[in-house]
Amino acid sequence: MQIKDLTLDEFMNLIRETVEDALQDLLLDPDAGKPLKASFKQQLLTLQEKRRIGETQTLSSSEALKELGLS
């Protein structure tokens, strides 16, 4: 079958499926399902606890840029 033989609905579905496939390829997380290193997992848990008890401060994007010397 050639594209010229498709109905408008079939052609639109083909385009939709092609775009969805391309987006899935681009947006997939290559690290999905891989285990975290124990040390990194512990860093995340420590940061989460510090945030919970108020030991960390959230910066606005402009504050973060300034702190990184990018403003």
C-alpha positions in Angstrom: 0.0 0.0 0.0 1.2 3.5 -0.8 0.5 6.7 1.0 -1.6 7.9 -2.0 -4.0 5.0 -1.3 -4.7 6.0 2.3 -7.8 7.8 3.3 -7.5 11.1 5.1 -8.2 9.4 8.4 -5.7 6.6 7.8 -3.1 9.2 6.8 -3.7 11.3 9.9 -3.4 8.2 12.1 -0.1 7.3 10.4 1.2 10.8 11.2 -0.1 10.7 14.8 1.5 7.3 15.4 4.8 8.4 13.8 4.9 11.6 16.0 4.0 9.6 19.2 6.8 7.1 18.4 9.3 9.8 17.8 8.4 11.6 21.1 8.6 8.4 23.1 12.1 7.8 21.7 13.1 11.4 22.6 11.5 11.4 26.1 12.4 8.0 27.4 14.7 8.0 30.5 17.8 5.9 29.6 18.3 5.3 33.3 14.8 4.1 34.0 14.9 0.8 36.0 18.5 1.0 36.8 19.4 0.9 40.5 20.8 3.9 42.3 24.2 3.7 43.9 23.9 3.3 47.6 25.9 6.5 48.3 23.7 8.6 45.9 20.5 7.2 47.4 21.8 8.1 50.9 22.6 11.7 49.7 19.0 12.0 48.4 17.6 10.7 51.6 19.7 13.0 53.7 18.7 16.0 51.5 15.1 15.0 51.8 15.4 14.9 55.6 17.1 18.2 55.8 14.3 19.8 53.7 11.7 18.2 56.0 13.2 19.7 59.1 14.0 23.1 57.5 17.8 22.9 57.3 17.9 23.7 53.6 16.7 26.8 51.8 14.9 26.9 48.4 16.3 29.4 46.0 14.4 31.2 43.2 15.8 30.7 39.7 17.3 34.3 39.8 19.0 33.5 43.2 20.4 30.3 41.8 21.7 32.0 38.7 23.3 34.7 40.8 24.9 32.2 43.2 26.3 30.4 40.1 27.6 33.6 38.7 25.3 33.4 35.7 23.2 36.5 36.2 
